[in-house]
């Protein structure tokens, strides 16, 4: 079909009930060994089962499964798939059961029909959580046997062709589901022709005005460029013939939905698109593809950056073709796709082009997978279900994989890695292996060191530097493009946080047993897990670390006769200082010079340590302070200096108080948060003098807030980073010595 003959809209064939013999003839036209009896029995059974049922259009319902079967015969599928298409609505819409189908047509066909019945019940455009779980079920249903997907796609295609008879609200849901799920799935399975028709039908239903506007622009462009297109076709054909190459040259017009999507995504006007018209050159052999390429590149200048060889490096959906753009006849940019007839069949029909039967026998799905990269992708995707992802994460991952075009990169050993456009070395690392991504610390692209967030291009060779013990930063999740990378980063981050809480919880539990005077061991705790409603020791430790479980309850679960005096008796007299007073005394006893503290205290090493630690807001804490830890549910430990008045808020919550001590490496200069309040004279240079005094002593100003107390004075609240209490006191002394400072004190929030 030439561009001038292209229809303005896909038109459904006129209604005609396919006869029994016609169905058999269609199958035997490509499979002479077809089981005629099986096909006939399925036809008669489905016709009788559906009886007088009608479709929304008023047509006999039986016309629908026959139309689905006809679509699949065009794809030359095996007998079982055709029979499953004829029977696919019997379990759902008639009195037939799975047992009936198994008994009459065999378990293989019964499984196909049952899988299709389950898919029909799934709502893929419902609220996100339910949609995610249903999409998961959809992929599970098609992973074991891709023929379920092929029948479902044909079923959806016929339903889309007749969607105008549906009530709009139901039709809208079907069209959205088609555009979001089924059309991308068809594309990911390499079924380009079916994907384009599904997209066009859904686009026309959901956005008829936009589709009409684009078709009108296409028609006007076709009218204007028609003679030039014919000239280019004829000249290409002639030049190839002169070179002794047998080839078919055909014009190709970009589909309306693809044009609209590109205009939306890239904010382009219709006139700015350069690939609306292109030409396909179809030859006999792979060698001919490269001969055509050589002739064309010799004859006409190429457009830089517009060459892609998907023959030597096929796309993950098995698409193979050479793409190039040249400045051709009439100085026009001409986009060309060069492929063999076999490649063209796979490009249009995808996985359906891989014969499902050979030598009179049906291939099992492992054999199909060995021929189809697309089906292997589907199985790998479904294998992720075993990695305990949430349905929402699984949906996000799969949609990311469905909707992106690919770039192709290589490992140093030459392994090909397909990634979405815009992918980074982080995505590359996770595509090679999850552990490589989790431990990645650097990357080289084509031998040059690059940031891990660099965008990769086709043909890049990527080498990943790694460090054991590395945990991927949570911020990476917003930088990567692949669903696998995002899911792996989330999982690693969750595991790291859980490990921190479990480590903190273990220290709290061990300390609780020491205080109770009871021996502790994991074996003792394992025996008590049912009483704590946890499955593993680490679950208990993480719950304690997160503040979801009190350490005294763990002791009591192991030793039921244990009584925690802090929870059993009345609170100490507030006049004597309450729990705060007791904790002060206890803390003074335990907070001795570094390295000499008891083992029952928890060591604090700063924000970068292995425990989930933060410092008190509005004041902080620095090494040298006597400190108390407060356990906040889900937040870890908050460290307060012992003089902080904020601690009185926790007087009635003794189970949240923790004995902590500093454990600082003297050789590692790490800054800790402190806050000071300065009263400065309001004159030029006073703020500069304060900043200089702090900087001269090595302090770092992290934030500063200024308010006017009077025309003569300004109040400054300064957040500092300092090494320890000695440095902080030196800064306070230096500030007090300034003539522009009338007062300074440390803030203890």
Protein Blocks (a to p, Z undefined) as FASTA:
>chain_A
ZZklpcfbdcddddddddfklmmmmmmmmmmkbcfklmmmmmmmmmmmnmmaccfkopaf
klmmmmmmmmmmmnopafklmmmmmmmmmmmmmmbdfklmmmmnojklmmmmmmmmmmmm
pcfkbcfklmmmmmmmmmmmmmmpmklmmmmmmmmmmmmmmmmmpcfklmmmmmmmmmmm
mmmmmmmnopamlmmmmmmmmmmmmmmmlmmmmmmmmmmmmmmmmmmmmmmmmmmmmmmm
mnopacddddddddfklmmmmmmmnopafklpcklbccddddfblklmmmmmmmmmmmpc
cdehiaccfklmccfkopacdddddddehhiacddddddfklmmmmmnmmmlpcfbeehi
acdfklmmmmpmklmmmmmmmmmmmnopafklmmmmmmmmmmpccdddddfkopacddde
hiafklmmmmmpmklmmmgcbdceehiacdfkbccdehiacdddddehiacdfklmmmmm
bfklmmmmmmmmmmmmmmmmmmmmmmmmmmmmmmnopacdfklmmmmmmmnopabfklmm
mmmmnopacfklmmmmmmmmbccfklmmccddfknopjmlmmmmmmmmmmccehiacfkb
ccdebjklmbdcdddehhiaaehiacdddddehklpadddfklmklmmmmmmmklpccdd
ddddfklccdddddddddddddehklmmmmmmmmmnopacfbdcdddfbfkbccdddddd
dfblmlmmmmmmmmmmpmkbgbdcdddZZ
